[in-house]
Amino acid sequence: MKPEKLAQAAKKAAHIIAHTPTEQKDKALLALGQLIGEKKAYLLLENKKDVEAAQKAGLAGSLKSRGPCRRNSQGLEETERVASRPHENSHRGDLCYL
């Protein structure tokens, strides 16, 4: 997806989410947390592949350091923690750890 299309979709989603009841957002976060937990091994493996591909492609160190597996492992755990208490975090961007 082109960055412009992605930005438009994110803006539209943000508007929808802003007008969604907290209870519904809490349920969605819990479901996402559960799904992340179930797919954790797969997500880490795919991330490792991405980091290795970035290294082979010679990407700048700052680009590679944004998402190495060791950091994403912590990010997944943090996302699971946030999703388990969504009402406490609904105003924060904590799910950006992924």
C-alpha positions in Angstrom: 0.0 0.0 0.0 1.3 3.4 -0.9 2.1 5.8 2.0 -0.6 8.2 0.9 -3.3 5.5 0.8 -2.1 4.2 4.2 -2.3 7.7 5.7 -5.8 8.2 4.3 -6.9 4.9 5.7 -5.4 5.7 9.1 -7.1 9.1 9.2 -10.4 7.5 8.4 -9.9 4.7 11.0 -8.9 7.3 13.7 -12.2 9.2 13.1 -14.1 5.9 13.5 -12.2 4.9 16.6 -12.7 8.3 18.2 -16.4 7.9 18.0 -16.5 4.3 19.1 -17.8 3.5 22.7 -15.0 2.7 25.2 -16.5 -0.7 25.9 -16.3 -1.7 22.2 -12.7 -0.5 22.0 -11.8 -2.4 25.1 -13.2 -5.6 23.6 -11.3 -5.0 20.4 -8.0 -4.4 22.3 -8.5 -7.6 24.3 -9.1 -9.6 21.1 -6.0 -8.1 19.5 -4.0 -8.9 22.6 -5.1 -12.5 22.5 -4.4 -12.8 18.8 -0.9 -11.3 19.2 -0.3 -13.9 22.0 -1.4 -16.7 19.8 0.7 -15.5 16.9 3.7 -14.3 18.9 6.2 -17.0 17.6 5.1 -16.3 14.0 5.4 -12.5 14.4 8.9 -12.8 15.9 10.0 -15.1 13.1 8.7 -12.8 10.4 10.3 -9.8 12.0 13.6 -11.7 12.2 13.3 -12.3 8.4 12.6 -8.6 7.8 15.7 -7.5 9.9 17.9 -10.0 8.0 16.6 -8.8 4.7 17.3 -5.2 5.7 20.8 -6.1 6.7 21.4 -7.9 3.4 20.0 -4.9 1.5 22.4 -2.6 3.3 19.8 -0.4 5.0 21.1 2.3 7.3 21.7 1.2 10.9 19.0 3.6 12.1 16.4 1.8 9.9 17.5 -1.6 11.0 17.5 -0.7 14.7 13.8 0.3 14.7 12.6 -3.2 14.8 15.0 -6.0 15.7 13.6 -9.1 17.2 14.9 -8.5 20.7 13.0 -5.2 20.9 9.9 -6.5 19.2 9.7 -9.4 21.7 9.5 -6.8 24.5 7.0 -4.8 22.3 4.7 -7.8 22.0 4.8 -8.4 25.7 4.0 -4.7 26.3 1.2 -4.8 23.8 -0.3 -7.9 25.6 0.0 -6.0 28.9 -1.8 -2.9 27.5 -4.5 -5.0 25.8 -5.2 -6.7 29.1 -6.1 -3.3 30.7 -7.5 -1.3 27.7 -9.6 1.1 29.7 -6.4 2.4 31.4 -4.7 3.0 28.1 -7.3 4.1 25.6 -5.8 7.5 25.3 -2.2 6.3 24.7 -0.5 5.0 21.6 1.0 2.0 23.3 0.0 -0.4 20.6 2.7 1.2 18.4 5.2 -1.1 20.0 4.7 -3.5 17.1 
